[in-house]
Amino acid sequence: MAELTPAQRTRKVFMRNKFAVGGVVFIAISIIVAILGYLIMPDDTPQANNMIIQLSIKKPGSKFMLLRIRKDEPVDTVGVFTKMLFGQPDFYRNIPITGYNFKADSVYVDEYIGDEDKPERKAYNIFEVVTGQKPAYSGSNVIVLYSSGRHSVLPLGDPLYQRFRDAIQTENITTKTYLLGTDIYGRDLLSRLLLGTRISLSVGLVAVIISLLIGVSIGAVAGYFGGKIDAALSWLMNILWSLPALLLVIAISFALGKGLWQIYIAVGLSMWVEVARLVRGQVIGLKQVEYIEAARSLGFNNRRIIMRHILPNIIGPILVIASSNFASAILLESGLSFLGFGAQPPMPTWGGMIKEHYGYIVMDSAHLAIIPGLAIMLTIYAFNLVTVGLRDAFDIKSQSILV
C-alpha cells in the first residue's frame, strides 16, 4: 500500500468528518446563490426593491393576481452578466387585483388595497397597459402611439382591440406567489434573503483577505526578527486585542463613513490581530528548527526563508483561523447592519432585515425577523463546522490514526 502524502492524509481526515463536509456543501450552495444572484431571484429588480405597498407583511405562500402596466419611460434590456450582477429594472408597474373585465377600450379591475372584501374599482386603457403610451382620441377613433414612434388609428370595433385584450390576459395579468411572504414595504422576502447572501459572503471574503494580508505580514515579521521589532508589534497587537471587536469596527466605520466598502475595510482591519498573534507564535516555534538553520547557512535571505520555508509549513493553522474569521466577519457585518452602520437601504442585508422587522417578533409576523436570523445562524454554524474539521485534519494525532 502506497504511503499517503501529508495533503492526502489531511483531506482524508477532513472527509471523515461528515458534519464538516456538510458545512462545506452548505457554503458551496451559498456561494452559488451569491454568484447567480438576480438570475435565480423571483424579484430581479436592482436591490430586489420592487415595492407593492398594498402587499406589505403577507404570509409565506401568499398568492396575488397582478396587473402589469407598461411604464411610459424607456427601460433597457440588460445582458445576462449585467443582470446577474446588478439586476434588471422592471418594465412594468405592478398593481394587485382580485378580478377584472373588459369594456370597450378599457380593462376594469378590482384593485386590492389591503382587504379582499373591499376592492377599489378602477379602469385602465388597454392600449396604455400594453404600450405604456396614453392613446389620443379623434372622434370615435383611437390613435394608439407606440414606443417606436409609429401610430395606428383604430375605429371602435377594430380587431386590434381583441388582440390587445388577449395580450393583456396572457402577458399583463399574472399570478405571483410569495414563498416567504413580503416585508413591510411589500417587497419579496425570498429575493432579499437571497441577495443578502451575496452581501454577507462578500464581506466575509474581503475581510478575511485583508486580515490575512496584514496579519500574516506583521505576525511573520514580529516572530522572525524578534527583539525591539517584536516588542513594538506585540504592543500594538495587545492594545488592539484589548478592544471589543464590535466597538473597534464601529469606530473605524465612524471614521470612514457608512457604506458597503467601508464595512469591508472596517471588519478586515478589526480582525488581523488574531491572525498576527497566531502567525507570530508559529514562526517563533519554527525559526530555530534544523531546516531553517540550513537555509540560513546556504545564504538564503530572510524574505525567502519566511515565504518559502516558514509560511508553507503553517498553512494549516492559517486556514483554520481564516475559516473562523469568516464566520466572525459575517456576524460583525450583521451586527453593524442591525445598528445602522452597515450597507445602507435599500441594499438588503440580513442584519438590516432583522432591524426593519424585529418589532414583529411579538406579533403574528415573527417570520420577518426569524428567517434572516436563521440564515445568519446557519451560515456561521457551517463555517464553524468547517473550522473544527480543518483543525482536526491538520492535527498530527488525527492523521496518525490513518497510519
C-alpha positions in Angstrom: 0.0 0.0 0.0 1.4 3.4 -1.1 2.2 5.9 1.7 -0.2 8.8 1.8 1.2 12.3 1.3 0.5 14.9 4.0 -2.1 16.6 1.8 -3.8 13.3 1.1 -3.9 12.5 4.9 -5.3 15.9 5.7 -8.0 15.5 3.0 -8.9 12.0 4.2 -9.2 13.1 7.8 -11.4 16.0 6.8 -13.7 13.9 4.6 -14.3 11.5 7.6 -15.9 14.4 9.5 -19.4 14.3 8.0 -20.5 17.5 9.8 -17.6 19.4 8.3 -18.4 18.1 4.8 -22.0 19.1 5.4 -20.7 22.6 6.2 -18.7 22.7 3.0 -21.8 21.7 1.0 -23.9 24.4 2.6 -21.2 27.0 2.0 -20.8 25.9 -1.6 -24.6 26.2 -2.2 -24.5 29.7 -0.6 -21.6 30.7 -2.9 -23.6 29.5 -6.0 -26.6 31.5 -4.8 -24.4 34.6 -4.2 -22.8 34.4 -7.6 -26.0 33.8 -9.6 -27.8 36.5 -7.7 -30.5 38.1 -9.7 -30.7 35.2 -12.2 -32.4 33.0 -9.6 -34.4 35.6 -7.7 -38.2 36.0 -8.1 -37.7 39.8 -8.0 -34.8 40.6 -10.2 -35.0 44.3 -10.0 -31.9 46.2 -8.6 -31.6 45.5 -4.8 -34.8 43.4 -5.0 -36.5 46.7 -4.2 -39.8 46.3 -6.2 -42.3 47.7 -3.7 -46.0 47.0 -3.7 -47.2 48.7 -0.6 -50.7 47.1 -0.8 -49.0 43.7 -0.2 -47.0 44.6 2.9 -46.5 41.9 5.5 -48.1 39.0 3.8 -47.7 35.4 5.0 -45.4 32.9 3.3 -47.1 31.2 0.4 -49.4 34.1 -0.4 -50.7 34.4 -4.0 -51.8 37.5 -5.7 -53.0 38.5 -9.1 -51.1 41.4 -10.6 -51.9 43.8 -13.4 -48.7 44.8 -15.1 -48.9 48.2 -16.7 -46.1 49.1 -19.1 -44.0 52.0 -17.9 -44.1 55.1 -20.1 -40.3 55.8 -19.7 -37.9 53.6 -21.7 -36.3 50.7 -19.9 -33.3 49.0 -21.4 -32.9 45.2 -21.5 -29.6 44.3 -19.9 -27.3 41.4 -20.7 -27.1 38.2 -18.7 -23.9 39.1 -17.0 -25.1 42.6 -16.1 -28.3 41.2 -14.9 -26.5 38.7 -12.7 -24.5 41.5 -11.0 -26.9 44.4 -10.9 -30.4 43.2 -11.8 -32.9 44.1 -14.5 -35.1 47.3 -14.0 -38.8 46.4 -14.2 -40.6 47.2 -17.4 -43.9 47.3 -15.6 -45.9 48.9 -12.8 -47.4 46.1 -10.8 -50.9 46.6 -9.3 -52.5 43.8 -7.2 -56.1 43.0 -8.3 -58.8 40.5 -7.3 -60.7 40.5 -10.6 -61.0 42.2 -14.0 -63.2 42.5 -17.1 -63.0 44.3 -20.4 -65.3 47.0 -21.7 -64.7 49.0 -25.0 -61.1 50.2 -24.8 -60.7 49.7 -21.1 -59.9 47.0 -18.6 -61.8 47.3 -15.3 -60.0 45.9 -12.3 -60.9 45.3 -8.7 -57.7 46.8 -7.2 -56.6 45.1 -3.9 -56.0 47.8 -1.3 -55.4 45.5 1.7 -58.8 44.0 2.1 -60.1 41.4 -0.4 -63.7 42.2 0.6 -63.4 45.9 -0.2 -61.6 46.3 -3.5 -61.4 49.5 -5.4 -62.8 49.6 -8.9 -60.6 51.2 -11.4 -60.3 51.4 -15.2 -57.2 51.4 -17.3 -56.9 51.9 -21.1 -55.9 48.6 -22.7 -53.5 50.4 -25.1 -51.8 52.2 -22.3 -51.5 48.9 -20.3 -49.7 47.2 -23.3 -47.7 50.0 -24.8 -47.2 52.4 -21.9 -48.5 55.3 -24.0 -51.8 57.0 -23.5 -53.9 57.0 -26.6 -55.4 60.1 -28.2 -58.9 60.3 -29.5 -60.2 61.7 -32.8 -64.0 61.5 -32.8 -64.9 57.8 -32.4 -61.4 56.7 -33.4 -58.5 55.9 -31.1 -54.9 57.0 -32.0 -52.5 54.5 -30.4 -48.9 55.5 -30.1 -46.0 53.0 -29.9 -42.6 53.4 -28.3 -41.0 53.0 -31.8 -42.8 56.2 -32.9 -45.4 54.5 -35.0 -49.1 55.1 -34.5 -52.4 53.4 -35.5 -55.8 54.9 -36.0 -58.4 52.4 -34.8 -62.1 52.8 -35.2 -64.3 51.2 -32.5 -64.7 47.5 -33.1 -61.4 47.1 -34.9 -60.0 43.5 -34.5 -56.9 45.0 -32.9 -58.9 45.7 -29.7 -59.3 42.0 -29.2 -55.6 41.4 -29.9 -54.7 43.9 -27.1 -57.2 42.2 -24.8 -55.7 38.8 -25.5 -52.2 40.3 -24.9 -53.3 41.6 -21.5 -54.7 38.3 -20.4 -51.6 36.3 -21.4 -48.8 38.8 -20.6 -50.0 41.6 -18.4 -52.2 39.7 -15.9 -50.1 37.3 -13.9 -50.3 35.4 -10.6 -47.3 35.7 -8.3 -46.6 33.5 -5.2 -44.5 34.9 -2.4 -42.9 31.8 -1.0 -41.5 33.6 2.1 -44.1 36.4 2.1 -43.4 40.1 1.9 -41.8 42.7 4.1 -43.3 46.0 5.5 -42.8 47.6 2.1 -44.4 44.8 0.0 -41.1 43.5 -1.3 -40.4 39.8 -1.9 -38.7 38.5 1.2 -37.1 35.5 -0.5 -35.4 37.7 -3.1 -34.0 40.0 -0.5 -32.8 37.0 1.6 -31.0 35.5 -1.4 -29.4 38.8 -2.3 -28.3 39.2 1.4 -26.3 36.0 0.9 -24.1 37.9 -1.6 -23.5 40.8 0.8 -22.6 38.6 3.8 -20.3 36.3 1.9 -18.6 39.2 0.1 -18.0 41.0 3.4 -16.6 37.8 4.9 -14.3 37.2 1.9 -12.9 40.7 1.7 -12.5 41.0 5.4 -10.6 37.6 5.6 -8.3 38.7 2.7 -7.5 42.0 4.4 -6.9 40.3 7.8 -4.7 37.7 6.2 -2.6 40.1 4.3 -2.0 42.3 7.3 -1.9 39.7 10.0 0.4 37.2 8.2 2.8 40.0 7.3 3.0 41.6 10.8 3.0 38.2 12.6 5.8 36.8 10.5 8.0 39.9 10.8 7.4 40.0 14.6 8.1 36.3 15.2 11.1 36.0 12.9 13.1 39.1 13.8 12.2 39.3 17.5 13.8 41.9 19.7 12.6 45.5 19.5 10.6 44.8 16.4 8.7 42.0 18.1 8.2 44.1 21.2 6.7 47.1 19.3 4.4 45.0 17.1 3.3 42.9 20.1 2.5 46.1 22.0 0.3 47.2 19.1 -1.4 43.8 18.9 -2.1 43.7 22.6 -3.6 47.2 22.5 -6.0 46.3 19.7 -6.6 42.9 21.2 -8.0 44.5 24.4 -10.6 46.5 22.4 -14.0 44.8 21.8 -14.3 43.9 18.1 -17.7 45.5 17.6 -16.6 48.8 19.2 -13.5 48.9 17.1 -15.4 48.3 13.9 -17.9 51.0 14.8 -15.1 53.4 15.5 -13.5 52.7 12.1 -16.9 53.0 10.4 -17.4 56.4 12.0 -14.0 57.5 10.5 -14.7 56.0 7.0 -18.4 56.7 6.8 -21.4 54.5 6.2 -21.4 52.1 3.2 -20.5 48.7 1.9 -16.9 49.2 1.0 -16.3 50.9 4.4 -17.6 47.8 6.1 -15.2 45.7 4.1 -12.3 47.7 5.4 -13.6 48.2 8.9 -14.2 44.5 9.5 -10.9 43.5 7.9 -8.9 46.0 10.0 -10.5 44.7 13.2 -9.6 41.0 12.6 -6.0 41.0 11.6 -4.7 40.8 15.3 -5.9 37.2 15.8 -4.1 36.2 12.6 -0.9 38.1 13.6 -0.8 36.6 17.1 -1.2 33.1 15.7 1.4 33.5 12.9 3.9 35.1 15.4 3.7 32.1 17.7 4.0 29.6 14.9 7.1 31.5 13.4 8.8 31.7 16.8 8.4 27.9 17.1 9.8 27.2 13.6 12.6 29.7 13.1 15.0 27.6 15.2 14.4 24.2 13.6 17.2 22.5 11.6 15.9 23.1 8.1 15.6 26.9 8.8 19.1 26.9 10.1 20.2 25.1 7.0 18.5 27.7 4.8 20.4 30.4 6.6 23.7 28.7 6.2 23.0 28.4 2.5 22.8 32.2 2.3 19.1 32.5 1.6 17.7 35.9 2.5 15.1 36.4 5.2 12.3 37.1 2.8 12.9 33.8 1.0 13.1 31.9 4.3 9.8 33.3 5.5 7.9 33.0 2.3 9.2 29.6 1.1 10.2 27.7 4.2 8.2 29.0 7.2 4.8 30.1 5.9 4.1 27.0 3.8 4.6 24.9 7.0 2.0 26.9 9.0 -0.7 27.0 6.3 -2.9 24.6 8.3 -3.3 26.9 11.4 -3.8 29.9 9.0 -6.6 28.2 7.2 -8.3 27.3 10.5 -8.2 30.9 11.7 -9.3 32.2 8.3 -12.4 29.9 8.4 -13.1 31.1 11.9 -12.7 34.8 11.0 -15.0 34.3 8.0 -17.8 33.4 10.4 -16.9 36.3 12.7 -16.9 38.8 9.8 -20.4 37.7 8.8 -21.6 38.1 12.4 -19.9 41.5 12.7 -21.5 42.7 9.5 -24.9 41.6 10.6 -24.5 43.4 13.9 -23.4 46.6 12.2 -26.3 46.5 9.8 -28.7 46.0 12.7 -27.2 49.1 14.4 -27.4 51.1 11.1 -23.7 51.3 10.3 -23.6 48.6 7.6 -24.7 48.7 4.0 -27.4 51.3 3.6 -31.0 50.8 2.4 -32.4 49.7 0.1 -29.4 47.2 -0.2 -30.7 44.0 1.5 -28.6 42.7 4.4 -29.6 40.0 6.9 -28.9 42.3 9.8 -30.8 45.2 8.2 -33.8 42.9 7.6 -33.9 42.0 11.3 -33.6 45.7 12.2 -36.6 46.5 10.0 -38.8 43.7 11.4 -37.7 42.9 14.9 -40.8 44.6 16.3 -43.0 42.0 14.6 -41.5 39.1 16.7 -44.2 39.6 19.3 -46.8 39.8 16.6 -48.1 37.3 14.1 -45.4 38.1 11.6 -42.3 36.9 13.5 -41.0 35.1 10.4 -39.9 38.5 9.0 -37.1 38.7 11.6 -36.7 34.9 12.3 -35.9 33.9 8.7 -32.9 36.2 8.2 -31.8 35.4 11.8 -31.8 31.7 10.8 -29.8 32.5 7.7 -27.1 34.2 9.8 -27.1 31.3 12.3 -26.9 28.5 9.7 -24.1 30.2 7.8 -22.0 30.9 10.9 -22.6 27.3 12.1 -21.5 25.9 8.7 -18.2 27.9 8.9 -17.7 26.8 12.5 -18.1 23.1 11.4 -15.6 23.6 8.7 -13.2 25.3 11.2 -13.4 22.2 13.5 -12.9 19.9 10.5 -9.8 21.8 9.4 -8.4 21.8 12.9 -8.8 18.0 13.2 -7.5 17.5 9.7 -4.2 19.3 10.4 -3.8 17.7 13.8 -0.9 15.2 13.7 -2.7 13.0 16.2 -5.7 12.7 14.0 -3.5 11.9 10.9 -1.6 9.2 12.8 -4.8 7.2 13.1 -4.6 6.6 9.3 -1.1 5.2 9.5 
